[in-house]
Every structure is written in C-alpha cells, then in structure tokens.
Amino acid sequence: MIEVSNLTKRYGGHTAVSNLSFTIEKGQIYGFLGPNGAGKSTTMNIMTGCLAASEGEVRIDGHDIFEEPQQAKRLIGYLPEQPPLYLDRTPREYLTFVGRAKGIKDKALPEQIGRVMEVTQITDVADRLIKHLSKGYRQRVGIAQALLGDPEVVLGKYGALLVVFLAPMAVIGVYPLILSAFGNVYLPAAYSAWLGFFLLGAALLAIGMFISSLTESQAVAAGLCFLVMLVNYFITSLAGFISTTAFASFAAFTVVILALAGIVWFMTRSGLASGVLALVLEAVLLFFYAGDTSAFEGLFPEVMENLSLFDQFYQFVNGVFDLRAVVYLLSVSGLFLFLTVQSLEKRRWSE
C-alpha cells in the first residue's frame, strides 16, 4: 500500500532523514517510533506530500506522491498532532468543507459525513462551534476529516460479504464428511458442487454490489437485484421464446449494444464515448452479419443460454468440474467489482 524507497531530506548541511526505506502493507497498523529529532514528522510530511524530498520516492498504492499527487492524496487520510481545524465552524460545517476540498460530490457528502461522525462519536456535538469543544472532541473531529473520502470501501465490503457467505458454506462443507461416516459418499463430486455454489454466490454478490452502487435507494437496489437474479435464473427458458432467425439475432444484439452504450453513458456522462462505442460495435456486428448471415441463426438464444450463471453452477452439481465454468464465474465477479469501483469513483469525484 505504502512504499518508501531511499528517502532522504537535507536542510543545507543538516540531514534530517537519511536513506530511509520501508513498506506498509494494506490492512495493517504500524507505529512510527523514534527519539526527538529523529525525523518522524519530516518523514510523515514527505509521505503526505506536504514537504519535498531531497532524494528517494514515496508511492501510495503505486502512485508517486510527487509525480501523481492528486491520485496519491485521494488515498490518504492525514491527522497531524495538532488537527488543522477552523475553530469558528461547527464539526458538520468543517467536514463539509473538507469533503468538498477532497472532491466528494454534494450528493454523497452528507452520507459520508454522517458515517464518519458516527464512527468518531461526535454526532451529539455536530452543531456546536469547534472552539467550544474539549481537546478530546477536537481530536475526534480531526480523525473524522481524515476518514472522509475512503476510496477502498468496495473491496473491503465485498470481502466482508464473502466472509458472511462463507460462514454457512463452512457448515455445509462438513456435511459430506459426516455422511461419509454412515455410508458411501463420493467426496470429489460433493465438494465440486460446494465450490460451484460458492463461485455462484460470489458472482451474484458482485452483481448486487454493482447494482447498489447505481442508486442510493436500498429498496430500488434490492428490487433490481431480485429482478436480475430472477431473469438470470430463467434465462435459458426465456431463450426459447426468442426467434431463431438470423435477423432476430441481429436485432437482439443491436439492442444489447445500445444497452451497453447506455451503461457507458451513465457511468461517464460522455455522449462521445458511448456513441463511438455503439458505432464501433454495430459496425463489427454488421460486418459479421453481412459476411455470413446463416451463422446468426439461433445465435442469440445460444449466447443467452451460455450466459446463465445458474447453468454454469449445474455443471458442478452434475459432478463435472468444468474449468470454463470456474473462469466464467470468476470473470463475472471481477468484471462487476471493477464496474462497482468505477461507478462509486464516478459518484464520489464527479460534480
């Protein structure tokens, strides 16, 4: 997460920090200890981009703090010994200012402010002037501003969802061993189905996270998630109602292209990007359709059947360890996690 390499800071003939290198791993807590004058504050100021280094480099999640300051500083929450507070403002007003300075859009800001105030337990003093707060409460306000704009919430939440999902899965995983004590159980087939169910759940969780990132209404997100899972469950049956003619497949693919362009526009608000994508994909579709029209006969229903997450899961249930199904389910999880990150980053930083 944080890499400091050969860091050196000189003030004239005095060297405050000399050839310092260390790495801080993600999810860990470290203490920075040393005697007075050892260069702790100097190092922290360099790591946060407040002070230039004489030599060396600092990378925050791969971004150089000096060459890519905007990207790197978005990943940092910094609380110095004396919090930089505006005493004539309330904590709520101060956090609103900090959130806007960090680029958090107004629509998402109240939710984030409420969250960090709850975490730091300053909700009850949110509307009192900071100058009237005790030193302890002022420190909490400083911590709250450092927590605003956390960009790594997606993977953390997804990991938590998987842990919750794994709890009952772990219990289910014991059943084949228990049953094998009382009879013959083919364990490879049993645990193949277990793996398939876990991959299916991971993919559906990723899809659900993406849908929830598109709206601030939990009810709407829940309804859309249910609808998407229902459609995916019956997608094989629905494919049977679609005409198998070549033109029907061509028209259906055109609708899909327009839907993809709509998603791109929703996430980027760029008519040019979505328009170019639609034109390019439609041109490719026309090229193949003109080249071999017969190949499109029954193609769209076949594609729909192959996209079914549940059909991929049934491969495992039937005792078949299908590597293509593993790759497909993992790819779906990765794709929708990526889209979730992009969606939340768009909401967080765009105006």
PEWOLIN-V768060 format. One record per pair of residues at least 24 apart in sequence whose C-alpha atoms are under 10 Angstrom apart, sorted by the first residue. I is the first residue (numbers start at 1). GAP is how many residues later the second one is. If there is no record, write none. Layout:
I_GAP ; I_GAP
This chain:
1_24 ; 1_25 ; 1_26 ; 1_27 ; 1_58 ; 1_59 ; 1_60 ; 1_61 ; 1_62 ; 1_74 ; 2_24 ; 2_45 ; 2_56 ; 2_57 ; 2_58 ; 2_59 ; 2_60 ; 2_61 ; 2_62 ; 3_44 ; 3_54 ; 3_55 ; 3_56 ; 3_57 ; 3_58 ; 3_59 ; 3_60 ; 3_61 ; 4_39 ; 4_42 ; 4_43 ; 4_52 ; 4_53 ; 4_54 ; 4_55 ; 4_56 ; 4_60 ; 5_50 ; 5_51 ; 5_52 ; 5_53 ; 5_54 ; 6_49 ; 6_50 ; 6_51 ; 6_52 ; 7_36 ; 7_39 ; 7_40 ; 7_46 ; 7_47 ; 7_48 ; 7_49 ; 7_50 ; 7_51 ; 8_34 ; 8_35 ; 8_38 ; 8_44 ; 8_45 ; 8_46 ; 8_47 ; 8_48 ; 8_49 ; 9_30 ; 9_33 ; 9_34 ; 9_37 ; 9_42 ; 9_43 ; 9_44 ; 9_45 ; 9_46 ; 9_47 ; 10_43 ; 10_44 ; 10_45 ; 11_43 ; 15_24 ; 15_39 ; 16_24 ; 16_25 ; 16_26 ; 16_27 ; 17_25 ; 17_26 ; 17_36 ; 17_37 ; 17_38 ; 18_36 ; 18_37 ; 18_38 ; 19_36 ; 19_37 ; 20_35 ; 20_36 ; 20_37 ; 21_35 ; 21_36 ; 21_37 ; 22_36 ; 23_35 ; 23_36 ; 24_36 ; 25_36 ; 26_35 ; 27_129 ; 41_39 ; 41_40 ; 44_34 ; 44_36 ; 45_33 ; 45_35 ; 47_25 ; 47_26 ; 47_29 ; 47_31 ; 48_24 ; 48_25 ; 48_27 ; 48_28 ; 48_29 ; 48_30 ; 49_24 ; 49_27 ; 70_32 ; 73_29 ; 74_28 ; 74_29 ; 74_74 ; 74_75 ; 74_76 ; 74_77 ; 74_275 ; 75_74 ; 75_75 ; 75_76 ; 75_77 ; 76_70 ; 76_71 ; 76_72 ; 76_73 ; 76_74 ; 76_75 ; 77_65 ; 77_66 ; 77_67 ; 77_68 ; 77_69 ; 77_70 ; 77_71 ; 77_72 ; 77_73 ; 78_64 ; 78_65 ; 78_67 ; 78_68 ; 78_69 ; 79_60 ; 79_61 ; 79_62 ; 79_63 ; 79_64 ; 79_65 ; 79_66 ; 79_67 ; 79_68 ; 80_59 ; 80_62 ; 80_63 ; 80_66 ; 81_58 ; 81_61 ; 82_56 ; 82_57 ; 82_60 ; 83_55 ; 83_56 ; 83_57 ; 83_58 ; 83_59 ; 83_60 ; 83_62 ; 83_63 ; 84_54 ; 84_55 ; 84_57 ; 84_58 ; 84_61 ; 85_45 ; 85_46 ; 85_53 ; 85_54 ; 85_56 ; 85_57 ; 85_60 ; 86_43 ; 86_44 ; 86_45 ; 87_42 ; 87_43 ; 87_44 ; 87_45 ; 87_46 ; 87_51 ; 88_40 ; 88_41 ; 88_42 ; 88_43 ; 88_44 ; 89_38 ; 89_39 ; 89_40 ; 89_41 ; 89_42 ; 90_35 ; 90_36 ; 90_37 ; 90_38 ; 90_39 ; 90_40 ; 90_41 ; 90_42 ; 90_43 ; 90_51 ; 91_26 ; 91_31 ; 91_32 ; 91_34 ; 91_35 ; 91_36 ; 91_37 ; 91_38 ; 91_39 ; 91_42 ; 91_46 ; 91_47 ; 91_49 ; 91_50 ; 91_51 ; 91_53 ; 91_54 ; 92_25 ; 92_30 ; 92_31 ; 92_33 ; 92_34 ; 92_35 ; 92_36 ; 92_37 ; 92_38 ; 92_49 ; 93_33 ; 93_34 ; 93_35 ; 93_36 ; 93_37 ; 94_32 ; 94_35 ; 94_36 ; 94_47 ; 94_48 ; 94_51 ; 95_31 ; 95_46 ; 95_47 ; 95_49 ; 95_50 ; 95_51 ; 95_53 ; 96_49 ; 96_52 ; 97_48 ; 98_46 ; 98_47 ; 98_48 ; 98_50 ; 98_51 ; 99_46 ; 99_47 ; 99_48 ; 99_49 ; 99_50 ; 99_249 ; 100_49 ; 100_249 ; 102_43 ; 102_46 ; 102_47 ; 102_246 ; 102_247 ; 103_46 ; 103_245 ; 103_246 ; 103_247 ; 103_248 ; 104_44 ; 104_45 ; 104_241 ; 104_242 ; 104_243 ; 104_244 ; 104_245 ; 104_246 ; 104_247 ; 105_241 ; 105_242 ; 105_243 ; 105_244 ; 105_245 ; 105_246 ; 106_241 ; 106_242 ; 106_243 ; 106_244 ; 106_245 ; 107_109 ; 107_240 ; 107_241 ; 107_244 ; 108_41 ; 108_108 ; 108_236 ; 108_239 ; 108_240 ; 108_241 ; 109_39 ; 109_40 ; 109_239 ; 111_105 ; 112_32 ; 112_35 ; 112_36 ; 112_37 ; 112_38 ; 113_31 ; 113_32 ; 113_34 ; 113_35 ; 113_36 ; 114_30 ; 115_29 ; 115_32 ; 115_33 ; 116_24 ; 116_25 ; 116_27 ; 116_28 ; 116_29 ; 116_30 ; 116_31 ; 116_32 ; 116_33 ; 117_24 ; 117_26 ; 117_27 ; 117_28 ; 117_30 ; 117_31 ; 118_26 ; 119_24 ; 119_25 ; 119_28 ; 120_24 ; 120_27 ; 149_196 ; 149_199 ; 149_200 ; 150_198 ; 151_190 ; 151_193 ; 151_194 ; 151_197 ; 152_189 ; 152_193 ; 153_188 ; 153_191 ; 154_52 ; 154_55 ; 154_56 ; 154_59 ; 154_183 ; 154_184 ; 154_186 ; 154_187 ; 154_190 ; 155_182 ; 155_183 ; 155_185 ; 155_186 ; 157_52 ; 158_44 ; 158_47 ; 158_48 ; 158_51 ; 158_179 ; 159_43 ; 161_40 ; 161_41 ; 161_44 ; 161_45 ; 161_48 ; 162_36 ; 162_39 ; 162_40 ; 162_43 ; 162_44 ; 165_33 ; 165_36 ; 165_37 ; 165_40 ; 166_32 ; 166_35 ; 166_36 ; 169_25 ; 169_26 ; 169_28 ; 169_29 ; 170_24 ; 186_133 ; 188_131 ; 188_132 ; 188_133 ; 189_127 ; 189_128 ; 189_129 ; 189_130 ; 189_131 ; 189_132 ; 190_126 ; 190_127 ; 190_128 ; 190_129 ; 191_125 ; 191_126 ; 191_128 ; 191_130 ; 192_121 ; 192_123 ; 192_124 ; 192_125 ; 192_126 ; 192_127 ; 192_128 ; 192_129 ; 192_130 ; 193_120 ; 193_121 ; 193_122 ; 193_123 ; 193_124 ; 193_125 ; 193_126 ; 193_127 ; 193_128 ; 194_119 ; 194_122 ; 194_123 ; 195_118 ; 195_121 ; 195_122 ; 195_126 ; 195_131 ; 196_114 ; 196_116 ; 196_117 ; 196_118 ; 196_119 ; 196_120 ; 196_121 ; 196_125 ; 196_126 ; 196_129 ; 196_130 ; 196_133 ; 197_113 ; 197_115 ; 197_116 ; 197_117 ; 197_119 ; 197_120 ; 198_115 ; 198_131 ; 199_110 ; 199_113 ; 199_114 ; 199_126 ; 199_127 ; 199_128 ; 199_129 ; 199_130 ; 199_131 ; 199_133 ; 199_134 ; 200_109 ; 200_110 ; 200_111 ; 200_112 ; 200_113 ; 200_125 ; 200_126 ; 200_129 ; 200_130 ; 200_132 ; 200_133 ; 201_108 ; 201_112 ; 201_128 ; 201_132 ; 202_127 ; 202_128 ; 202_130 ; 202_131 ; 202_132 ; 203_106 ; 203_125 ; 203_126 ; 203_127 ; 203_128 ; 203_129 ; 203_130 ; 203_131 ; 203_132 ; 203_133 ; 203_134 ; 204_24 ; 204_25 ; 204_105 ; 204_125 ; 204_128 ; 204_129 ; 204_132 ; 205_128 ; 205_131 ; 205_132 ; 206_126 ; 206_127 ; 206_128 ; 206_129 ; 206_130 ; 206_131 ; 206_132 ; 206_133 ; 206_134 ; 207_125 ; 207_126 ; 207_127 ; 207_128 ; 207_129 ; 207_130 ; 207_132 ; 207_133 ; 208_128 ; 208_129 ; 208_132 ; 209_127 ; 209_128 ; 209_130 ; 209_131 ; 209_132 ; 210_125 ; 210_126 ; 210_127 ; 210_128 ; 210_129 ; 210_130 ; 210_131 ; 210_132 ; 210_133 ; 210_134 ; 211_125 ; 211_128 ; 211_129 ; 211_132 ; 212_128 ; 212_131 ; 212_132 ; 213_126 ; 213_127 ; 213_128 ; 213_129 ; 213_130 ; 213_131 ; 213_132 ; 213_134 ; 214_52 ; 214_53 ; 214_126 ; 214_129 ; 214_130 ; 214_133 ; 229_79 ; 229_80 ; 229_81 ; 231_77 ; 232_72 ; 232_73 ; 232_75 ; 232_76 ; 232_77 ; 232_78 ; 232_79 ; 233_75 ; 233_76 ; 233_77 ; 233_78 ; 234_71 ; 234_74 ; 234_76 ; 234_77 ; 235_66 ; 235_69 ; 235_70 ; 235_71 ; 235_72 ; 235_73 ; 235_74 ; 235_75 ; 235_76 ; 236_65 ; 236_66 ; 236_67 ; 236_68 ; 236_69 ; 236_70 ; 236_71 ; 236_72 ; 236_74 ; 236_75 ; 237_64 ; 237_67 ; 237_68 ; 238_63 ; 238_66 ; 238_67 ; 239_59 ; 239_61 ; 239_62 ; 239_63 ; 239_64 ; 239_65 ; 239_66 ; 240_58 ; 240_61 ; 240_62 ; 240_64 ; 240_65 ; 241_60 ; 242_56 ; 242_58 ; 242_59 ; 243_54 ; 243_55 ; 243_56 ; 243_57 ; 243_58 ; 244_52 ; 244_53 ; 244_54 ; 244_55 ; 244_56 ; 244_57 ; 244_58 ; 245_48 ; 245_49 ; 245_51 ; 245_52 ; 245_53 ; 245_54 ; 245_55 ; 246_43 ; 246_46 ; 246_47 ; 246_48 ; 246_49 ; 246_50 ; 246_51 ; 246_52 ; 246_53 ; 246_54 ; 247_42 ; 247_46 ; 247_47 ; 247_49 ; 247_50 ; 247_51 ; 248_48 ; 248_49 ; 248_50 ; 248_51 ; 248_52 ; 248_53 ; 249_40 ; 249_46 ; 249_47 ; 249_48 ; 249_49 ; 249_50 ; 249_51 ; 249_52 ; 249_53 ; 249_54 ; 250_32 ; 250_35 ; 250_36 ; 250_38 ; 250_39 ; 250_43 ; 250_46 ; 250_47 ; 250_49 ; 250_50 ; 251_49 ; 252_47 ; 252_48 ; 252_49 ; 253_28 ; 253_29 ; 253_32 ; 253_46 ; 253_47 ; 254_24 ; 254_27 ; 254_28 ; 254_31 ; 254_32 ; 257_24 ; 257_25 ; 257_28 ; 258_24 ; 266_77 ; 266_80 ; 267_72 ; 267_75 ; 267_76 ; 267_77 ; 267_78 ; 267_79 ; 267_80 ; 268_74 ; 268_75 ; 268_78 ; 268_82 ; 269_77 ; 269_81 ; 307_25
